[in-house]
Amino acid sequence: MVSYVRPVTELIRARRSWRTYQASRPRPEDAEQIRSFIAGLGRPPFGSRVRIVLAELGHTVGDRVKGTYGVISGARSFLVGAMDQSESRPEDFGYLFESVILCATSLGYGTCWVGGTFDRSAFADAVGLAGRETVCAVSPVGVPAKARSTIDRLFAATAGSHTRKPFAELFFMDDFESPMNERSAGSHLAALEMVRLAPSSSNRQPWRVLVKDGAYHFYLRRTPLYSLLFPKVDLQRLDMGIAMFHLEQTLCEQGVQGSWRTAAPSGDVRAGAMEYVASFVP
Ligand SMILES: Cc1cc2nc3c(=O)[nH]c(=O)nc-3n(C[C@H](O)[C@H](O)[C@H](O)COP(=O)(O)O)c2cc1C
């Protein structure tokens, strides 16, 4: 569990992907706070080694940030994250990087997960890429511009970023034939709603959660062929880690402690083509 100055539910609701920024850097004291937040991060659910830095990047073409294919404009500071994928789980990256994104949100900055539309090598020096590490994702940290650029609006519109799938399509009780809705979710409502509001690559929302015997079992419903579009990093497993962080942090702030285990539920839950990922056991 990490500690924010505002309830995580507020931060999750406030966060939006911003791709258009004023040409300024975070205030030095805020940058310092983000860096000490990163330095204090604990181990992620599967214990992978993830490195995240807040870097200042001066390379721009006009106001477009070099290496982002013109998608991000104005920003001068970026979170850059790297991991050796051969010995790590992508969910761990998603989990930790999202916790830092929400730290930047708590300080009032705009962010945007960028895992696909960027040139990984343009950010390699910023994170001091070593050995077999890959730059898995980056995010600008800055003050959003007054208006979104055309490309920003286009990205958000194409992904349908302002919408999420209905609760009953994502969450289930006891087996996958029994969808939950907001009324039947009871004490699980807040934590599951925070999963539903999570960002995901192309807003595909691949997370499914089965609540069974008091545990939250996370499954991945992959978007067919999506991994062919972005072969370097398994973005949908990053998405899973983000959702895992939202659930755990929300429960922890409600006083519910627990741990992550690889313990698929017993019995016939009819997961079909879904991949089991992990369970949060309070
Ligand atoms: C793992 C991950 C990778 C993403 N990669 C990109 C990207 O490469 N380019 C981009 O413009 N947005 C990217 N996004 C942002 C999503 O499109 C965005 O989160 C989603 O549409 C939901 O919108 P929201 O963040 O405003 O709620 C990514 C998001 C996630 C979680």
The ligand as an SDF file (V2000), in Angstrom:
LIG
                    3D

 31 33  0  0  0  0  0  0  0  0999 V2000
   -0.7580    0.2660  -20.8710 C   0  0  0  0  0  0  0  0  0  0  0  0
   -1.3040    1.4630  -21.6050 C   0  0  0  0  0  0  0  0  0  0  0  0
   -0.7280    1.8670  -22.7950 C   0  0  0  0  0  0  0  0  0  0  0  0
   -1.2030    3.0000  -23.4620 C   0  0  0  0  0  0  0  0  0  0  0  0
   -0.5690    3.4030  -24.5960 N   0  0  0  0  0  0  0  0  0  0  0  0
   -0.9670    4.5450  -25.2000 C   0  0  0  0  0  0  0  0  0  0  0  0
   -0.2400    5.0140  -26.3300 C   0  0  0  0  0  0  0  0  0  0  0  0
    0.7070    4.3960  -26.7920 O   0  0  0  0  0  0  0  0  0  0  0  0
   -0.6220    6.1930  -26.8850 N   0  0  0  0  0  0  0  0  0  0  0  0
   -1.6710    6.9210  -26.3870 C   0  0  0  0  0  0  0  0  0  0  0  0
   -1.9470    7.9820  -26.9270 O   0  0  0  0  0  0  0  0  0  0  0  0
   -2.4060    6.4800  -25.3210 N   0  0  0  0  0  0  0  0  0  0  0  0
   -2.0680    5.3170  -24.7180 C   0  0  0  0  0  0  0  0  0  0  0  0
   -2.7510    4.8740  -23.6150 N   0  0  0  0  0  0  0  0  0  0  0  0
   -3.8840    5.6530  -23.0790 C   0  0  0  0  0  0  0  0  0  0  0  0
   -5.2450    4.9820  -23.3290 C   0  0  0  0  0  0  0  0  0  0  0  0
   -5.6360    5.1700  -24.6620 O   0  0  0  0  0  0  0  0  0  0  0  0
   -6.2760    5.5500  -22.3480 C   0  0  0  0  0  0  0  0  0  0  0  0
   -5.8890    5.2370  -21.0430 O   0  0  0  0  0  0  0  0  0  0  0  0
   -7.6910    5.0150  -22.5580 C   0  0  0  0  0  0  0  0  0  0  0  0
   -8.1760    5.3890  -23.8170 O   0  0  0  0  0  0  0  0  0  0  0  0
   -8.6570    5.4950  -21.4900 C   0  0  0  0  0  0  0  0  0  0  0  0
   -8.7000    6.9060  -21.4600 O   0  0  0  0  0  0  0  0  0  0  0  0
   -8.3640    7.7300  -20.1440 P   0  0  0  0  0  0  0  0  0  0  0  0
   -6.9480    7.3600  -19.7430 O   0  0  0  0  0  0  0  0  0  0  0  0
   -8.5070    9.1680  -20.5080 O   0  0  0  0  0  0  0  0  0  0  0  0
   -9.3360    7.3020  -19.0600 O   0  0  0  0  0  0  0  0  0  0  0  0
   -2.3160    3.7230  -22.9450 C   0  0  0  0  0  0  0  0  0  0  0  0
   -2.9140    3.3000  -21.7510 C   0  0  0  0  0  0  0  0  0  0  0  0
   -2.4150    2.1890  -21.0880 C   0  0  0  0  0  0  0  0  0  0  0  0
   -3.0520    1.7830  -19.7970 C   0  0  0  0  0  0  0  0  0  0  0  0
  1  2  1  0
  2  3  1  0
  2 30  2  0
  3  4  2  0
  4  5  1  0
  4 28  1  0
  5  6  2  0
  6  7  1  0
  6 13  1  0
  7  8  2  0
  7  9  1  0
  9 10  1  0
 10 11  2  0
 10 12  1  0
 12 13  2  0
 13 14  1  0
 14 15  1  0
 14 28  1  0
 15 16  1  0
 16 17  1  0
 16 18  1  0
 18 19  1  0
 18 20  1  0
 20 21  1  0
 20 22  1  0
 22 23  1  0
 23 24  1  0
 24 25  2  0
 24 26  1  0
 24 27  1  0
 28 29  2  0
 29 30  1  0
 30 31  1  0
M  END
$$$$
